[in-house]
Amino acid sequence: MKKILLLSLLVTLHPYLAPAVVTPPALATAISNAVQGDVIGLYGINPAYLTSIPMTTNSWTGGYLMLSDSPESPTAPAMLYKDANLPATDTNANRIFAYHVNNRSSGYMRFSVLLKNNGTSSGTLTVQKTGVSGPSTSYAYVGKVAFNRWLTSTASNSVTVAPGQVVRLDMSFDTINVAIGYLLHNI
């Protein structure tokens, strides 16, 4: 209870720590009337003047976002992302976003997303939604297609993952040859 009161006091004394963000009425109407797949405009919003909202501790629910794009354009085969401390439960699903461009001097590359069960008991992996796009040099188009495929996808069959076992997240993703300068994207 003291933490909640202290936070309220900080917000009152320093409003820049937690700025109020008012949704313009036209945008609020467009959002409330939208259905999946609709494209809406950002009515009344000028991105050049948006308020910066600082990140805080992980107090939200719904899992973690694992963003693999650093390096976005690897020059050699390597492990591009690793995190051994992300818990997953039946109610706390995680999200994986892989976005990589082949930046080798010659030859194709392939990208894989591998998951390892670091626990002491078996777990179940179910991909709820997925969107793969590319390879292509039209990066914006690849992003749009991947997101559309993610929106329209359905859950895959569940896979049991034993303690210490490593599984591929998507069996077809890592079979795609990516030419130099081409992007492969997976949500």
Rosetta blueprint (number, residue, H / E / L):
1 M L
2 K H
3 K H
4 I H
5 L H
6 L H
7 L H
8 S H
9 L H
10 L H
11 V H
12 T H
13 L H
14 H L
15 P H
16 Y H
17 L H
18 A L
19 P L
20 A L
21 V L
22 V L
23 T L
24 P L
25 P H
26 A H
27 L H
28 A H
29 T H
30 A H
31 I H
32 S H
33 N H
34 A L
35 V L
36 Q L
37 G L
38 D L
39 V L
40 I L
41 G L
42 L L
43 Y L
44 G L
45 I L
46 N L
47 P H
48 A H
49 Y H
50 L L
51 T L
52 S L
53 I L
54 P L
55 M L
56 T L
57 T L
58 N L
59 S L
60 W L
61 T L
62 G L
63 G L
64 Y L
65 L E
66 M E
67 L E
68 S E
69 D L
70 S L
71 P L
72 E L
73 S L
74 P L
75 T L
76 A L
77 P L
78 A L
79 M L
80 L L
81 Y L
82 K L
83 D L
84 A L
85 N L
86 L L
87 P L
88 A L
89 T E
90 D L
91 T L
92 N E
93 A L
94 N L
95 R E
96 I E
97 F E
98 A E
99 Y E
100 H E
101 V E
102 N L
103 N L
104 R L
105 S L
106 S L
107 G L
108 Y L
109 M E
110 R L
111 F L
112 S L
113 V L
114 L E
115 L E
116 K E
117 N L
118 N L
119 G L
120 T L
121 S L
122 S L
123 G E
124 T E
125 L E
126 T L
127 V L
128 Q L
129 K L
130 T L
131 G L
132 V E
133 S E
134 G E
135 P E
136 S E
137 T L
138 S L
139 Y H
140 A H
141 Y H
142 V H
143 G H
144 K H
145 V H
146 A H
147 F H
148 N H
149 R H
150 W H
151 L H
152 T H
153 S L
154 T L
155 A L
156 S L
157 N L
158 S L
159 V E
160 T E
161 V E
162 A L
163 P L
164 G L
165 Q L
166 V E
167 V E
168 R E
169 L L
170 D L
171 M L
172 S L
173 F H
174 D H
175 T H
176 I L
177 N L
178 V E
179 A L
180 I L
181 G L
182 Y L
183 L E
184 L E
185 H E
186 N E
187 I L
